[in-house]
Amino acid sequence: MTNVTLVAGFLLVGFSDIQELQIVYGVLFLVIYLAILMSNLLIITLTTRDLQLQTPMYFFLKNLSCLDVFLVSVPIPNFIVNSLTNSNSISTLGCAFQLLLMTSFSAGEVFVLTAMSYDRYVAICCPLHYEVIMNGGACVLMAGVSWAIGGLFGALYTAGTFFMPFCGSNVIPQFFCDVSSLLRISCSETLLVVYTSIGIGMCLGMSCFICIVISYVYIFSTVLKIPTTKGQSKAFSTCFPHLIVFTLFIITACFVYLKPSSNPPTVIDRLLSVIYTVVPPILNPVIYSLRNKDMKRALMRLFTLFP
């Protein structure tokens, strides 16, 4: 029998071994993290307090902002602390919780984005039945199912990954615990459980992707029938932000969770991890808010409450 040393914890390499650069990265990510928190918490506040934003679209946007805040709050604070304290260790339990939460919130975000595409489909293709179909109970049900399925998938994915023992090198060449690095240091010869969970994830992701594509085929065919350019422009302005966010999120997520890890990891690998973790939570408030007149008016009304 071959002797192996089981891994009791992991080392997150991050972006540099030089302490001065680690501090620079830590401060940079701190600024980005605070910007993400402020912008998304502002959206949550506006969509909760403003009575004119109590519609299905903004209800799902609030859920999306909540997921963004939770998703970015899992790896970034840990990376900031590690960078500023020159410590890069994480326990096995901490790594498991990190993977559980990140996959849960990521999967939940995909389902919320799918619900948002259905909301746009009903609003544009079935406007007369919109209030009946997208009633409060239906919206809460769709959001609840999105969060629940995300949590179940995260639990299955994490259980499948940590079901197997780890041995040899305990170095994870990322700033958070990613699956491809964990699979590379696994001692198990059979990865049936984790590959099954990956397969389930791919099926769920493809189902959401197909639903969104079908929704937008109907949306675009309906919008192009609108006789006025102004009407078309207004309809497209509510759809393109959603498409941009979903496309960016799903592409980077596929690279992070499905791409085999390079050994050693390339700059592109780490860049995609940063884009997946940081960019969507930053872009969501910008894309959905800066060009949205309702959000601007709600922001002005909020400011008037605090002269």
N, C-alpha and C positions, 0 to 999 in steps of 0.2 A: 504494500500500500504506500502511495506517495504521500510524504509529509507536506501539509499545507498550513499556512498561518492564516487563521480566520481574521477578518477585518473587524475591529471593534469601533472604529470611527473613520471619518474621511477628512481629507484635506482639500479645500476648495482653492484652486490655484489663482483664480481671478485673472487679472490682466497684466500684472508685472510682479517681479520678485524684488524690485527696488523699492525701499521703504518710502522714499520721497514721492515716487510716482504713485504708490498706493494711497498716500494721503491726498494727492491731487485728484485721483479717481474717486476717492471717498467723498471729498467736498463736492465734486462735480455731480455725483449721483445724489448727494443730499439736496442740492439745489433743484435737480430734476424731480426728485421725489416730492419735495415741498410744492413745486409747481403743479404736479399731477394731483396731489391732495387738494390744493386750493381750488383748482379749476373744476374737478369732479364734485367736490363737496358743494361748490357754488351751484352746479347743475342740480344736485340732489335737493338743495335748499329751495331753489326757485321752483322746481317741479312739485315740491311738497307744499310750499306756502301759497303760491300764486293760484288763485281760483281759475284763471283763464288757461292755465296749463294742465287742468285736470282732464286730459284726454288720453286715449290709449297710446298714441305715439309717444307722448311725454312720460307716460307711466313706464313703458318699456325702456325709454331713454334713462329714466331714473334707475331702473334695475341694471342697465348696462354700466352706468357710472358706479354703482355700488360694487359690481363685479370687478370693474377696473381698479377701484381703490383696494379691494381685498387682494386681487391678483398681484398688484405691484407691491403690496405691503408684506408679501411673504418672503421674497428673496432680497429686495433692495435694502431694508433696514439692517438685515444680517450682514450684507456685503459692506455697508457703510461702517458698521461697528468693527468688522474684521479689518477693513482698510485703515481706519484711524487708530486701531490698537495693535496693528501688525500681528494679528492672529487670524489664521485661516482654517481652523479646525471646526468640525461639526460632528456631533454624535450620530450614531446610526439611527436612533429614535428621532433626532432632529431632522435628519435627512429624509426619513420616511414621512414625517409630518409635512415637510416642505414639498415633497413630491405629491402627497395626498391633496394638499390645499391648492397647489398650482394646477394640477390636472382637473380638479373639481371645478375651480373657478373658470378655467379655460373652456371646459366642456359646457358649463353653464352659459358662458358668453356666446358660444356658437348657437345654442338653442334659443337664447334671447334674440340674437340677430335674425334667426329664422322666423321667430314670432313677429319681429318688426317687419320683415318682408311680407308676411301674410297680412299684417295690418295695412300696409301700403296697397297691397292687392285689393283688399276689400274696399278701402277708401276710394280708390280710383276706378276699379272695375264694377263695384256694386255700391255706389254712393247712397242709393235710396235705402239700402238695407244695412248700412254701416253701423248705426247705433244699436240695431237689434242684434247683429252678429257679434260686434265687438263691445258687448256690454261689460259692466264691471266684473261680474262673476267669471266670464270667459277670459278676461285679461288676467285676473288673479290666478285662475287655473293654469293658463299657459306659462305664466311666470313661475308659479310654484312647481310645475312639472319640469321646467328648465333647470331650476336650482336642484330639484330632487334627482333628476337623471345625471346631472353633473356630479353630484355628490356620490351617487352609486358607482358611476364610471371611475371616479377618482379612487374610491375604495378598492374596486376590483383591480385597477391598474397598479396601485401601490402594493396590494396584497400579492399580486402576481410577480412584481419586481423583487420584493423583499422576502418572498417565499423561499428563494434560493440563497445559499450561503455565498459570501464574498471572501476572496482570498487573494494573496499576492499584494500588488500595489494598492494603496488606499487613496491615491491621488485622483481627484476629479478635475479635469482641465477646463472647468467653467466656474462662474461665480455663483452658481446654484447647482443643486443636485439634479442632473439630467439623466434620463433613462439610458441613452446610448452609452454614456460613460459607465453607468452601473452595470449594464450588460457586458461590457468589455472586461470587467474585473470579476465577473461571476465565475464560481467554481463549477456550477451545474452544467452537465452535458445536455440536459433536456430543458428547454425553455418553453415547454408547452403552455404553461399557465400564462406567462407574460405575453407570448405571441397570440394566444387566444384573446387576451384583453386588447392587444393592439388591433387584432382583426375586428373585434366588436367596435372599437373606436373608429376604425376606418369605415365600417358599415354605417355607423351613426353619422359620421361626418359627411359621407357621400349622400346619405338620405337628406340631410339638411341642405347640402349643396344643390341637389336635384330639386328640392322644394323651392329654394330661392330662385333657381334658374327658371323653373316653370312659372313662378309668380311674376318674374320680370318679363318673361315672354308675353304674358297676358297684359301686363302693365304697359309695356312699350307699344303693343299693338293697339291698345285702347287710347293711349296718349296721342299717337300719330293720327288718330281719327278726329282729334279736337280741331275745330276749324281755325281757331285763332292761335297766333304764335305766342301771345301772352299766356294763354291757358296751358299750352304745351310747356312753356318755360317754367311756370309755377309747379306743374306736376313733376317735371324732371328734377327741379330743385329739391324736392322732398325725397327723391329716390337715389340720386347719384351719391350723396354723402353716405348712405347706408351701403351702397355697392363698394365704395372705396374702402370703408372700414372693414367690411367683411372680407374683401379680397386680400388686403394687407394682412389681416389677422390669420386667415386660414393658410396662406402661403407660408408665412414664417412659422406657424405652428407645425405644419407638415415637415419643414426642414428640421425643427428642433426635436420632434418626437419620432419621426420616421427615418430621417437620414442617418446612415451608419456613421459612427464617430470616427473621425480621422485620427491617426496616431503617428505623430503628435497632432493636436487640433490646429486647424488653419485659422488665419485671421477672419476668413469668411464665416467659419463656424461660430466664433465668438461674436462677430458682428450681427449675425442672424439672431443669436440668443438675446442680444441687447435690443434689437428691433422688435422681436416678439414680446419681450417683457415690458419695454418702456414706451415704444412709439405709439401703439394703439391707445393706451390710456392718455397720452398727450394729445393725439389727433382727434379723439372723439369729442372733447369739448370744443375744439377749434372748428371742426367740420360741422358739428351740429348746432353751434351757437352763434359764431361770428356772422354767418350769413342768414340767420334765422330772425326775422323781425319780431316774432312772438317772444323769443327769449330776450331780445334787446329791450322790448317794452317791459317785460317782467323784471329785468335787471334795473331799469330806471325806477320802476315802482318800488323795488326793494330799497334802493338808495334814498328814496323820498321818506322812507320810514325811519331813517337814521340821519337827520339833518346835521 
